[in-house]
Amino acid sequence: MSETTLVEQLAADITSKLDGIRAEIPTDDAIKAKVEAFLDGFLDSDEGKEYARKLTFAGDPDTKLKGSKYGRLGMSASDVEFLHNLLTSARQQGKSAGPSEELENAFRAVSDGTYVDAATAKSRDLAAVDRFFDAQPDTPQNRLERAKVYAAMDTAESGYGSQLVGAQYVGELWSAPSRLGRVAPLINTFEMTDPTAYLPVEADLPEMLFVSESTANNSSNFSTSKTGSNRATVTAKKFVIHQMWSGEMEEDSIIGYVPFLRGQAAKSLAHYLDSLALNGDTTNAATGNINLDDADPADTKHYLAYDGIRHAALVDNTANVTNQSGAAITYAALTGLRALMVDTTYLQDWGHPVDPDDLVYVADPFTADKAAAITELLTVDKYGPNATVLNGEVARIGRNPFISSIAVPLTEADGKVSTTGGNNTLGQVVAFNRGGFVFGWRRQVQVELERIPATDQTRIVYSLRNGLGRYSPTGAAAGLECAAVIRNISLA
């Protein structure tokens, strides 16, 4: 065999093998189909869902951001505002170079927010305090209230940075409880123009009188009946949310996590507003707080701000409590709460409202699961396709919604939480009328940064103010009839 023939055979053999390899290489369409098929199966698995949860930070980008790196990352206008606010605050502390030119341009393009310095923002609040109290009678009580408000405004103010006013992300942060919360979204709200607000509350109805017809021009005046009224005080309290950031406070380092950070803040706000409404108790002592009955709660606990719904029955008006005596929850016990919420003296029936959705039952998740098995309850799966379902709703007690919320704690037999976790084994159900409570909002959210050198971390701090009003026809907490509680429920 000649050398030429041998080379030709080798070339033919190599060509044949290469053709075989090429035949085995899938096309782009085939690769895409395989990847899509794999991802569909993987993302439906438990492991895949966890990956999807970690990797999905944002939705569609704002139209004005398309083509920019922020748009390619799926960031919204709110994300850009948030990022700009963080980096501006960090720059003023000397911890960052601040927003890049590209971020500055994007911020101006998508945001209506403007910056004012912290001193100006605080002075506006102080002026509002003065306007409010100057219009009130000059009494020792009002002077004390003014001093308390001043003191509250002076606490936890870092003095760093500027306040971003009119930012879209602030509005979205406040709307988070409506999307994620279970109790707070059900309570009526109002915008507080001043740090303290007084809301009129009806005490009793004017009596309708039976009178004779007047037949002479000098007939006596009819008897008069008074319309009783009292007022509910709503005082805005200050709260902060802390997020820890361990890394460089520079745009390229933090940009990918901005939607995640905003999302976590929103979830925190939703949960703790639910907890504030349900668990508020100002008792700050070694014993007696419904959230920590046998220990002194830390002074920064959120529930110390004001008294809430559970407190109305467990402490303020103990006649509105049913002791289940360690037995399982029953339909009779649930419906029996309605009768406790009737005030025959002032003709107020909180337990049987005209709108059945105004009376809401809330339970811890374990009690809610037990209650869902009661045959008399209409569970969500039987509502029908056109029914309106509240966040966390598991059933209807008659026509009233029954909600599960992790903000309702397991407790001891007295309905209060022990510092010893193993003692908290009993369930609780809270019934409240939505018309008996109101949230007041001071919609000023300030975002600041605090550097912690010892741990090489940065703390992101959101500060905000709100207050809760509770309606009592007598003006005293003991007159609250708009809430009732079942305690000491067995979960065995």
C-alpha positions in Angstrom: 0.0 0.0 0.0 1.4 3.3 -1.0 1.9 6.2 1.4 -0.7 8.2 -0.4 -3.4 5.5 0.0 -2.7 5.2 3.7 -3.1 8.9 4.2 -6.3 8.9 2.3 -7.7 6.1 4.4 -6.7 7.9 7.6 -8.3 11.1 6.4 -11.5 9.2 5.5 -11.5 7.5 8.9 -11.1 10.8 10.8 -13.8 12.4 8.7 -16.2 9.6 9.4 -15.6 9.9 13.1 -16.0 13.7 13.0 -19.3 13.3 11.1 -20.4 10.9 13.8 -19.5 13.3 16.6 -21.3 16.1 14.8 -24.4 14.0 14.5 -24.4 13.5 18.2 -24.1 17.2 19.0 -27.6 18.6 19.6 -28.8 21.7 17.9 -29.5 24.9 19.8 -33.2 24.2 19.7 -32.6 20.7 21.1 -30.4 22.1 23.9 -33.1 24.7 24.7 -35.8 22.1 24.9 -33.7 19.9 27.2 -32.9 22.8 29.5 -36.6 23.9 29.7 -37.7 20.4 30.4 -35.2 20.0 33.2 -36.0 23.4 34.7 -39.7 22.7 34.6 -39.2 19.5 36.7 -36.5 21.0 38.9 -38.4 24.2 39.8 -41.5 22.1 40.7 -39.4 20.1 43.2 -38.9 21.2 46.8 -35.3 21.9 46.2 -36.0 23.9 43.1 -38.6 26.0 44.8 -36.0 27.0 47.4 -33.6 28.0 44.6 -36.3 30.0 42.9 -37.1 31.8 46.2 -33.5 32.8 46.7 -32.9 33.9 43.1 -36.0 35.8 42.4 -35.5 39.4 43.7 -37.6 41.6 41.4 -40.3 41.8 38.8 -40.4 43.7 35.5 -38.2 46.8 35.4 -39.7 50.3 35.2 -40.1 51.5 31.6 -37.7 54.4 32.1 -35.0 52.1 33.3 -35.0 49.8 30.3 -31.6 49.7 28.6 -29.8 50.7 31.8 -28.0 48.2 34.1 -30.8 48.7 36.7 -33.4 47.7 34.1 -31.4 44.6 33.2 -31.3 43.6 36.8 -35.1 43.8 37.0 -35.1 46.8 39.3 -38.1 49.1 39.7 -38.2 52.8 40.4 -38.6 52.0 44.1 -35.5 50.0 44.0 -33.5 52.8 42.5 -34.9 55.3 45.1 -34.0 52.9 47.9 -30.5 52.3 46.6 -29.9 56.1 46.1 -31.1 56.8 49.6 -28.9 54.2 51.2 -25.7 55.3 49.3 -26.5 59.0 50.0 -26.8 58.3 53.7 -23.6 56.2 53.6 -21.7 59.0 51.8 -22.7 61.5 54.4 -21.1 59.2 57.1 -18.0 58.8 55.0 -18.7 55.1 54.5 -19.3 55.2 50.7 -18.5 57.1 47.6 -22.2 57.6 47.2 -24.4 57.1 44.1 -22.7 56.8 40.8 -23.4 59.3 38.0 -25.5 56.6 36.3 -27.5 56.1 39.5 -28.0 59.8 39.9 -29.3 60.1 36.4 -31.6 57.1 36.9 -32.9 58.5 40.2 -33.7 61.9 38.6 -35.5 60.1 35.7 -37.8 57.9 37.7 -38.3 59.6 41.2 -40.4 62.5 42.4 -38.6 62.4 45.7 -36.5 65.2 47.1 -34.1 65.4 50.0 -34.3 67.6 53.0 -31.7 67.6 55.8 -32.5 65.7 59.0 -32.7 68.9 61.0 -35.3 70.4 58.7 -37.4 67.2 58.8 -37.3 67.2 62.6 -38.1 70.9 62.8 -41.2 70.3 60.7 -42.4 67.6 63.2 -41.7 69.9 66.1 -43.7 72.7 64.5 -46.6 70.3 64.1 -46.3 69.4 67.8 -46.5 73.0 68.8 -49.4 73.8 66.5 -51.4 70.9 67.9 -50.8 71.6 71.6 -51.1 75.3 71.2 -54.7 74.7 70.2 -55.4 72.6 73.3 -56.3 73.9 76.8 -53.2 74.8 78.8 -53.6 72.1 81.5 -51.0 70.1 83.4 -52.1 66.9 81.5 -51.6 68.5 78.1 -48.3 70.0 79.1 -47.2 66.5 80.2 -48.4 65.0 76.9 -46.4 67.7 75.0 -43.3 66.8 77.0 -43.8 63.1 76.2 -44.1 63.7 72.5 -40.9 65.9 72.5 -39.0 63.1 74.4 -40.2 60.5 71.9 -39.0 62.6 69.0 -35.6 63.0 70.6 -34.9 59.3 71.0 -33.1 57.2 68.4 -32.3 60.1 66.2 -28.9 59.6 64.8 -28.5 63.0 63.1 -26.9 61.4 60.1 -27.9 61.9 56.5 -30.9 63.5 54.9 -34.5 62.5 54.6 -35.9 61.5 51.3 -39.4 63.0 51.0 -42.0 61.9 48.3 -40.2 58.6 47.4 -42.3 55.9 45.8 -40.7 53.1 47.7 -41.9 54.6 51.0 -45.5 54.3 49.8 -44.9 50.7 48.7 -43.4 50.0 52.1 -46.6 51.3 53.8 -48.8 49.3 51.4 -47.0 46.1 52.3 -49.2 45.3 55.3 -52.3 45.4 53.0 -50.7 42.7 50.8 -49.0 40.7 53.4 -50.7 41.4 56.8 -53.7 39.6 58.2 -55.0 41.8 61.0 -53.6 45.3 60.5 -55.1 45.7 57.0 -58.6 45.1 58.5 -58.4 48.1 60.8 -59.5 51.5 59.6 -56.7 54.1 59.2 -56.3 57.9 59.1 -53.5 60.2 58.3 -52.2 61.9 61.4 -51.4 65.6 60.7 -50.2 66.0 64.2 -48.3 63.6 66.6 -51.4 63.2 68.8 -55.0 63.1 67.6 -58.3 63.0 69.4 -61.1 61.2 67.7 -64.7 61.7 68.8 -66.5 58.5 70.0 -70.2 58.2 70.4 -71.2 57.4 74.0 -74.9 56.8 73.7 -77.7 57.5 71.3 -79.9 60.5 71.6 -83.3 59.2 72.8 -86.2 59.5 70.5 -89.1 61.0 72.6 -92.9 60.6 72.2 -94.5 64.0 72.4 -97.9 65.5 72.0 -98.7 67.9 69.1 -98.3 71.6 69.7 -101.6 73.4 69.2 -100.9 76.8 70.6 -98.4 79.5 69.6 -97.0 79.6 73.1 -96.6 75.9 73.6 -93.8 74.7 75.8 -90.6 73.5 74.2 -90.2 69.8 73.8 -87.9 68.0 76.2 -84.4 67.6 74.9 -82.1 64.6 74.9 -78.4 64.7 75.0 -76.0 63.0 72.6 -73.3 61.6 74.7 -69.7 61.5 73.3 -66.2 60.9 74.4 -62.9 60.9 72.6 -60.2 58.3 71.8 -56.6 59.5 72.0 -54.2 58.3 69.3 -50.6 59.1 70.0 -48.0 58.3 67.3 -45.2 56.1 68.7 -41.8 55.7 67.1 -40.6 52.3 65.7 -37.5 51.2 64.0 -36.6 48.2 61.8 -33.0 47.1 61.7 -31.3 45.2 58.8 -27.7 44.1 59.1 -25.4 44.4 56.0 -22.0 42.7 56.2 -20.1 44.0 53.2 -19.0 47.1 51.3 -21.6 49.8 51.2 -20.9 50.6 47.5 -23.2 50.5 44.6 -21.8 47.4 42.8 -21.8 45.5 46.1 -25.3 46.2 47.2 -27.2 46.7 44.0 -28.2 43.0 43.5 -29.7 42.8 47.0 -31.8 46.0 47.1 -35.1 44.3 46.1 -34.4 41.6 48.7 -33.7 44.1 51.4 -36.8 46.1 50.6 -38.9 42.9 50.6 -37.6 41.8 54.0 -38.4 45.2 55.4 -41.9 45.0 54.0 -42.5 41.5 55.5 -41.2 42.8 58.9 -43.6 45.8 58.8 -46.5 43.5 57.9 -45.9 41.1 60.7 -45.1 43.6 63.5 -48.1 45.8 62.6 -50.3 42.7 63.0 -48.6 42.0 66.3 -48.9 45.6 67.5 -52.6 45.6 66.8 -53.1 42.3 68.6 -50.5 42.2 71.4 -50.0 45.8 72.4 -49.5 46.2 76.2 -47.8 49.1 77.9 -47.1 47.2 81.1 -43.4 47.4 81.6 -42.7 45.6 84.8 -41.5 42.3 86.2 -44.9 40.7 85.9 -48.2 41.4 84.2 -47.4 42.0 80.5 -49.6 39.7 78.3 -46.6 39.0 76.1 -44.2 38.2 78.9 -46.1 37.6 82.1 -43.3 36.5 84.4 -40.4 38.7 83.3 -39.6 42.3 82.6 -39.7 42.9 78.8 -36.9 44.8 77.2 -37.7 48.5 76.9 -37.5 48.3 73.1 -40.1 45.6 72.6 -42.6 46.8 70.0 -45.7 45.8 72.0 -44.9 48.3 74.8 -46.0 51.2 72.5 -49.7 51.0 73.3 -52.5 48.7 74.4 -54.0 46.5 71.7 -56.9 44.1 71.0 -56.0 41.2 73.3 -55.3 43.6 76.1 -58.9 45.0 75.8 -60.3 41.6 77.0 -57.5 40.0 79.0 -56.8 43.1 81.1 -59.1 46.0 80.5 -62.5 44.3 80.5 -62.0 40.8 81.8 -65.8 40.1 81.6 -65.1 39.6 77.9 -63.0 36.5 78.4 -64.1 32.8 78.1 -62.0 30.2 79.9 -62.1 27.0 77.9 -60.6 25.2 81.0 -58.2 23.1 79.0 -60.8 21.7 76.7 -60.8 21.7 72.9 -62.3 24.6 70.9 -66.0 24.2 70.1 -68.4 26.0 67.9 -70.5 27.0 70.9 -67.5 28.7 72.5 -66.7 30.6 69.2 -70.2 31.9 68.7 -70.5 32.7 72.5 -68.0 35.5 72.1 -70.6 37.5 70.2 -72.8 37.8 73.3 -69.9 39.2 75.3 -69.5 42.1 72.9 -73.0 43.6 73.4 -73.2 46.8 75.4 -76.9 47.2 76.4 -76.1 50.4 78.4 -74.9 52.4 75.4 -76.8 50.4 72.8 -73.8 49.2 71.0 -73.8 45.7 69.5 -70.2 44.9 68.5 -70.8 41.2 68.3 -73.6 41.3 65.7 -72.6 44.0 63.2 -74.8 44.9 60.1 -71.8 43.9 57.9 -70.8 40.4 59.1 -67.2 41.0 57.8 -66.8 43.7 60.6 -66.6 40.9 63.2 -63.3 39.0 62.8 -62.1 36.0 64.6 -58.3 35.5 64.8 -56.5 32.5 66.3 -53.0 31.1 66.5 -52.2 28.6 63.6 -52.6 25.5 65.8 -56.0 26.5 67.2 -57.1 27.5 63.7 -56.2 24.1 62.4 -58.2 22.4 65.2 -61.2 24.8 64.6 -61.2 24.1 60.9 -62.2 20.5 61.7 -65.4 21.6 63.5 -68.3 20.4 61.3 -70.4 23.5 61.8 -67.7 25.8 60.3 -67.8 26.7 56.6 -64.2 26.2 55.4 -62.6 28.1 52.5 -62.8 25.2 50.1 -66.6 25.4 50.3 -67.0 29.2 49.7 -67.4 29.0 45.9 -65.4 30.6 43.1 -66.7 34.2 43.6 -66.1 34.5 47.3 -63.8 37.2 48.8 -61.2 35.6 51.0 -59.1 37.6 53.5 -55.4 37.0 54.0 -55.1 33.9 56.3 -58.8 33.1 56.3 -59.5 29.5 57.0 -63.2 29.4 57.6 -66.4 31.3 58.5 -68.1 31.2 61.8 -71.6 31.7 60.6 -71.0 34.7 58.3 -67.9 36.0 60.2 -64.4 35.4 58.9 -62.0 33.3 60.9 -58.3 34.0 60.4 -55.1 32.2 61.3 -52.2 34.5 62.4 -48.8 33.6 63.8 -49.0 37.0 65.6 -51.4 35.3 68.1 -49.1 33.4 70.5 -49.5 30.2 72.4 -49.9 31.0 76.1 -50.4 29.7 79.6 -53.9 29.1 81.0 -54.4 32.7 81.9 -54.0 33.8 78.2 -50.6 35.4 78.8 -47.2 34.3 77.5 -44.6 32.9 79.9 -40.9 33.6 79.6 -40.5 29.8 79.7 -41.4 28.6 76.2 -42.4 25.1 77.4 -45.2 26.6 79.5 -46.9 28.1 76.4 -48.9 25.2 75.2 -52.5 26.5 75.1 -54.4 28.1 72.2 -56.3 31.4 72.0 -59.0 32.9 69.9 -59.5 36.7 69.6 -62.7 38.2 68.3 -62.8 41.9 67.5 -65.0 44.4 65.7 -63.1 46.4 63.0 -65.0 49.5 63.9 -63.7 49.5 67.4 -60.1 50.2 66.5 -58.3 52.7 64.3 -54.6 53.1 63.2 -53.2 56.6 62.9 -50.2 57.0 60.6 -47.4 59.6 60.5 -46.2 58.7 57.1 -42.6 59.7 57.5 -40.1 56.9 57.0 -36.5 57.8 57.4 -33.7 55.5 56.2 -30.3 55.8 57.9 -27.1 53.8 58.2 -25.1 53.0 61.3 -21.7 51.6 61.1 -20.6 48.8 63.6 -16.8 48.6 63.4 -16.5 45.7 65.9 -18.4 43.3 63.5 -17.6 45.0 60.2 -21.3 45.5 59.6 -23.6 48.2 58.6 -27.1 48.5 60.1 -29.8 49.8 57.9 -32.4 51.6 60.1 -36.0 52.5 59.0 -37.8 54.7 61.5 -41.6 55.4 61.4 -44.5 56.4 63.6 -48.0 55.2 64.2 -50.6 55.0 66.9 -53.7 52.9 67.7 -57.0 54.2 68.9 -59.6 52.0 70.8 -63.2 53.1 71.1 -64.8 53.0 74.5 -68.2 54.8 75.0 -67.2 55.5 78.7 -63.8 57.0 77.7 -62.2 54.4 80.0 -60.5 51.2 79.0 -62.8 49.2 81.2 -65.7 50.2 78.9 -64.2 48.4 75.9 -66.7 46.0 74.5 -65.3 45.7 70.9 -63.1 42.7 71.6 -63.4 39.3 73.4 -61.0 36.3 73.9 -61.2 32.6 74.4 -58.2 31.4 76.4 -56.9 28.1 77.8 -57.7 26.0 74.7 -56.3 22.5 74.5 -54.4 21.6 71.4 -54.1 17.9 72.2 
